[in-house]
Amino acid sequence: MRKPKSKSREKRKQRRNLEQEEIALLNDWIESQKPDSGSNPLSLPENSPIGRLPDGTFSRYAGCTKFKELPLSKRTKDGLTKAGYITMTEIQRASLPHSLCGRDILGAAKTGSGKTLAFVIPVLEKLHRERWGPQDGVGSIIISPTRELAGQLFDVLRNVGKFHNFSAGLLIGGRKDIDTEKESVNELNILVCTPGRLLQHMDETPNFDCSQLQVLVLDEADRILDVGFKKTLNAIISQIPKYRQTLLFSATQTKSVQDLARLSLKDPEYVGVHEKSDTATPNRLQQTAMVVPLEQKLDMLWSFIKAHLNSNILVFLSSCKQVKFVYEAFKKLHPGIPLKCLHGRMKQGKRMVIYSQFCEQRSVLFSTDVAARGLDFNKAVDWVVQVDCPEDVASYIHRVGRTARYQSGGRSVLFLLPSEMKMLERLQEAKVPIQFIKANAKRLQPVSGLLSALLVKNEDLQKLAIRAFITYLRSIYIQKDKEVFDVMKLSIDEYSASLGLPMTPKIRFLNQKMKGKKISGNSSLLESDNSDKDDAELAVGRFRGEILGGQREKLDIGDSGEENVDKGFLLSKDTEPEGEANLSELMPATRVLKKKKLKINIHRPVGTRVVFDEEGNTLPPLARVADAKNSDNSCLLDQGQREEHYKKAREALMLADKEDKLLDRQRRREKRTKEKMKRKKQIAEEEEDIDDDISGSEEERAGDRKSKRSKIYFNGDSDDGETKERGDNVVNTNSISLAEQEALALKLLSSMH
């Protein structure tokens, strides 16, 4: 029984010795052929020899094109080969020689260029060369802004590092197994997590220790360094060691000194492999844009879906309330293709199921920006449709980056309002090639009337439409770039009608902005000026039919069988169908927006009340209450009877008035209570919508909340007991002079302004 044990012990010892020799060899290779700081490995010629040369030196690994030519451990090479990774992409060739020798990296490359492997390989190699084990604790943390992207990174890490002995864990929100995570998180070597979940473990998990951290990775770094994650990220950085290797990767990388100082980077290598490229987006991506009025967006989206039933379509909207409404409404209209939705309000398990189904099945996915960054749909996206304009160029690049990944092609279309034409200048400055097209009006299928019928039958859908309406306007209202986003230029009433709403909902946050502005027509209608329309036409003309950065190319439809459909629906700006009708004529409004004023003729004849008896003779009005014995057609009531009748009538009216006042007071009190509760609920919902909808994103995203100003009360009629019960500031007007009261009043008035 002892011989097998001794043999296994000898094998383990022999394996350890081989690993030690391999690690020593790798360290010598990396140190001897370390590339110069600031050099670009892409500019170096390719290498043919690998490893140790006959003269005892090592081959240069900067400039190589295959993973097997890098100084990597056998475990990592086996994992790469098993996963099918042979040749490196440009971002991997440029960053791996620097990151393998322990330098900090700022990596920027187009979407779909292989950034994930560019930081997964250095993490595995760093811990392998340090001989990291379970007893050493957390050695690397990989932070992702969204749960879906974190799950995708974890799958890549698991596939490439399957031959290593490291323990790795996926820590993301939306799951109920937080207690199970707390029990095992201290034994994990590599953490793939979202910022909020990581900070939760740092604050709540006993003995959670990151003091030995070797590598910190921020994927989609520009998003994590943004304001939304600022507070969370600062709290995380304060609890990890400063002396570490830090890797930052994104499609749009930041160079802000302030952001880099927060991370304590040490002489980082900036690797921007596509900076000198003619375009900021993949070359195989065909990008188009069209001007669509706000009230016609849903009609255009519905028509587009109906014209591309054989494609996988990813549709981006501003808020999750819009995603919910469009998904539920279109699902009831049965477009002829499966529909799915994805937003930050959904539970994590359901989100992952929808993500997997969309990758495998032809369908339309309505989503917020939660799906805009980093997600790889396995070449499943044929079209990216941006119904709502992205907040900036970086968001646009990340959205369209969900298609045309790696060596595959893809297409995108952007709906722009006439007031959002400035976004084209932003895209031009960022080297984004885009072609202007327009829709064939003959093939448009209006859907607003169908939505009106749906909302009448379905009260829940009507409430959802109201929330979608308000959250969209609020998303425009809070945008920083006012040259592109101006809520005062939107046709609000027409947009409300296009959603199928019978009346325009009240918009609380616009009341202050609308004060002092003269609004024609309906009181809630905000019309855009003619000058804006002229500017939009000029901008369209300037970009008409041209591809920025190159000549116009025909849209390559491929073998999807939709070539004829595209030619019939999406047209270039300068090719218009014969006899094209106006969009407003094809899509009439679903309700009359202008109210007709009734004219009253003040010169019309005024009638008098006449009472007739059974024989048709006229009677005085009070004759009906006269005594039947004394009643006569010609006689009137005497003065005593009239006084008695009026007295009784006054008493009855006083009694009824008293009861009515009590009932009215009670009803008004109940109404005020209900309105107060409704306002509180609306405010809470709007705050939740801003946290999750606009940014599209995660529950981990934390924003600073301003504390409410304490109220000041004057104890005019209340007694001392009631005054002391209040938790706010109370001013006793009886104990101060008149001059002091006047000064205090002026101070309060100035503070209100």
Salt bridges, closest charged atoms under 4 A:
GLU19 OE2 - ARG75 NH2 2.42
GLU19 OE1 - ARG131 NH1 3.75
GLU22 OE1 - HIS128 NE2 3.59
GLU31 OE2 - LYS34 NZ 3.47
ASP78 OD2 - LYS74 NZ 2.89
GLU90 OE1 - HIS274 NE2 3.21
GLU130 OE2 - LYS126 NZ 4.00
GLU148 OE2 - ARG351 NE 2.45
ASP155 OD1 - ARG158 NH2 2.87
ASP177 OD1 - ARG175 NE 3.86
GLU181 OE2 - ARG175 NH2 2.91
GLU181 OE1 - ARG197 NE 3.30
GLU181 OE1 - HIS201 NE2 2.77
GLU204 OE1 - LYS182 NZ 3.13
GLU220 OE1 - ARG373 NH1 3.16
GLU220 OE1 - HIS398 ND1 3.60
ASP222 OD1 - ARG373 NH1 2.91
ASP222 OD2 - HIS398 NE2 3.77
ASP259 OD1 - ARG262 NH1 3.29
GLU275 OE2 - LYS255 NZ 3.35
GLU328 OE1 - LYS331 NZ 3.61
ASP369 OD1 - ARG399 NE 2.81
ASP376 OD1 - ARG405 NE 3.24
ASP388 OD1 - LYS297 NZ 3.10
GLU425 OE1 - LYS422 NZ 3.52
GLU425 OE2 - ARG542 NH2 3.37
ASP481 OD2 - ARG426 NH2 3.11
GLU483 OE1 - ARG426 NH2 2.92
ASP532 OD1 - LYS489 NZ 3.35
GLU563 OE2 - LYS567 NZ 3.68
ASP566 OD1 - HIS308 NE2 2.55
ASP566 OD2 - ARG411 NH1 3.64
ASP574 OD2 - ARG552 NH1 3.32
GLU576 OE2 - LYS438 NZ 3.81
GLU580 OE2 - LYS438 NZ 3.69
ASP657 OD2 - LYS661 NZ 3.60
ASP664 OD2 - ARG668 NH1 3.43
GLU685 OE1 - ARG467 NE 3.49
GLU686 OE1 - ARG474 NH1 3.81
GLU686 OE1 - ARG508 NH2 3.29
GLU687 OE1 - ARG705 NH1 3.87
GLU688 OE1 - ARG345 NH2 3.34
ASP689 OD1 - LYS321 NZ 2.85
ASP689 OD2 - ARG467 NH2 2.36
ASP691 OD2 - ARG705 NH2 2.91
ASP692 OD2 - ARG345 NE 3.45
GLU698 OE1 - ARG147 NE 3.06
GLU698 OE2 - ARG351 NH2 2.85
GLU699 OE1 - ARG147 NH2 2.64
GLU700 OE2 - ARG147 NE 3.94
